[in-house]
């Protein structure tokens, strides 16, 4: 393999890596745009239904976040809700 063939092969390899990098970049951009469009669509659907509070509600805390209540508070609230339902019957 002479120097000219080696240069041609190196250029082809560089062009292939550049093409792969561009494809990955475009894929990431497409995923971001799709996610944003889905969020806007959900908000638009909510508003078209006539709702006033269309903000997203987080139901579970993120990873590593402390739980909102300690177990004893949960047990107490469960006990109170049971007593309340017994009283209402």
HELIX and SHEET records of a PDB file:
HELIX    1   1 UNK A    3  UNK A   48  1                                  46    
HELIX    2   2 UNK A   71  UNK A   88  1                                  18    
END                                                                             
